[in-house]
Each structure stands twice: as C-alpha cells, then as structure tokens.
Amino acid sequence: MDWDAIGFVKASNIRTQILKKLASKPMSPKELKVELSLHFSQVSLVLREMRDMKLIECLTVDRSKGKIYGITELGMKVLQGL
C-alpha cells in the first residue's frame, strides 16, 4: 500500500472527488469542472499534481485541446485504500 499517495489524496477533498470521477470513466478537465462545480484552475492544478504522482494519466497526450484523463493502476489502489 502506498500510504504517501493515500495521504496525498486524503489531504484534499478535490483530489478525492476527481479520482473517484476518473475511476468511473475517463473525462476531460471541462467535464470534471462542470460535474464537480469547480473552477478550471482548480481542476488543472489537481490533474497536474495527480499526474505527477502517477495516480492518473493523460490518455490523449498528443492533443493540445480536448485532453482526456484516466486513472492508473496505482490510482485505483489508492482509491481502494481511502
């Protein structure tokens, strides 16, 4: 179990919400913004943080717009540990 990653996600309600959403289906930042009623800057920051922690990944890396993010295997393990 990666307790550091679990603590990282638990420290932010927004991280937890986004990780749960991405576990249900891959989504774009805009979809996450709308569904969770967040500011785009909040979504962008959290996606970048969680991507750096290898909890999520960009599934459309070659696109400059319309990026889609999905949860990684580590992200699923962290979600199960919450």
C-alpha positions, 0 to 999 in steps of 0.5 A, spaced: 500 500 500 502 506 498 500 510 504 504 517 501 499 517 495 493 515 500 495 521 504 496 525 498 489 524 496 486 524 503 489 531 504 484 534 499 477 533 498 478 535 490 483 530 489 478 525 492 472 527 488 476 527 481 479 520 482 473 517 484 470 521 477 476 518 473 475 511 476 468 511 473 470 513 466 475 517 463 473 525 462 476 531 460 478 537 465 471 541 462 467 535 464 470 534 471 469 542 472 462 542 470 460 535 474 464 537 480 462 545 480 469 547 480 473 552 477 478 550 471 484 552 475 482 548 480 481 542 476 488 543 472 492 544 478 489 537 481 490 533 474 497 536 474 499 534 481 495 527 480 499 526 474 505 527 477 504 522 482 502 517 477 495 516 480 492 518 473 494 519 466 493 523 460 490 518 455 490 523 449 497 526 450 498 528 443 492 533 443 493 540 445 485 541 446 480 536 448 485 532 453 482 526 456 484 523 463 484 516 466 486 513 472 492 508 473 493 502 476 496 505 482 490 510 482 485 505 483 489 502 489 489 508 492 482 509 491 481 502 494 485 504 500 481 511 502 
